[in-house]
């Protein structure tokens, strides 16, 4: 019998500005939250069911915006990042929380 406990995985990565794969999540994530901790200016969210690489980014002083290209695509063991600076700015450190 399943425990009903949610699966959550935390990690970090350094943005490259080029397409990047994060494949360390031990389950297929249904949602991922991202935070740029280098300068704290961006938070982003991706949920299963969003089309392609679409994700929502919240930029300081700008509010939420749906990004539809070069964003985040969920995979069986993590996610693929596009080149959007909200989730992959070169040299910036990002924390992420993946949930099942």
N, C-alpha and C positions, 0 to 999 in steps of 0.2 A: 504494500500500500504506500502510495506517495505521501511524503510528509507535508506537502503543500508549501514548503519553504521556497521563497523566490531565490533564484540564482543571480548573483551579482559579482562582477569582476571589475577590479580597478587596475589601471595601468597608466603609463605615461609614454610619451615619445617626443622627439625633437622634429619640428617641421623642416621640410626640405624645399618646399615650393614646387617640387616635382611629384608626380603621381607616386603613391606609397601604399604598401599593404601592411596592415597590422593583423597578424594571424596568431596571436597568443591567447585569444579568448577561448576557454575550454568548453564552450557551448555556442550554438547559433544565437546571437543576440537578437532581441526583438526591439530594443531601443539602446541608443548610446547618447550620452551627454558629454560634451567637450568644454573645457575651460582653458583659455590661454593664461597660464600663470606667470609668464614672463612680464607682461604689462597689464594683465587683468582687463583688457578692453573688450574681449569677445567671449560669449558663451554660445554654443550651438547644440542643436538637438536633431536626432534622426530616429524615426520610428518605422517599424515594419509596415508596409502598406503604402508608404510614400513612393511615388514613381521614381525609378532610376536612381540618379544621384541627388535628387531633391532633398534638401534639409532646411531647417529653420535656423537662422543666425540672429543673435541679439548683440548689436554693436553699441557700445557706450554712446549715449546721447542721440542714438538713431532709432532705437526700438527694434522690434522683430521684423525680419525680412525673409521671405522664402527664396532660397537660392536653388535654381533648377539645373545648373550645369557645373561640372568640375567640383562636385561636393563629396558626398559620402554614399557608398553602396555597401549594404550589409552582406556578409558572406557566412559560410558555415562555421568558420572559426575566428571571426572578427569582422573587419571591414576594410574596404579600399577607399583611400583618400584621393581626391582630385587635387587640383592646384589652387582652389579657393583659399585665400589667406585666413579666412575665419577658422579653418581647421588644419591648415598646413602652411603657415607662414614660415619662411626659411629662418632657421636659427632660434625660433621660439619654442618654449617648452609647453606642452599641452598635457593636461590630465584628462583621463576619460573614465567613465563608469558605464559598463555594459550590463544590461539586464535581460533576463530571459522572459 
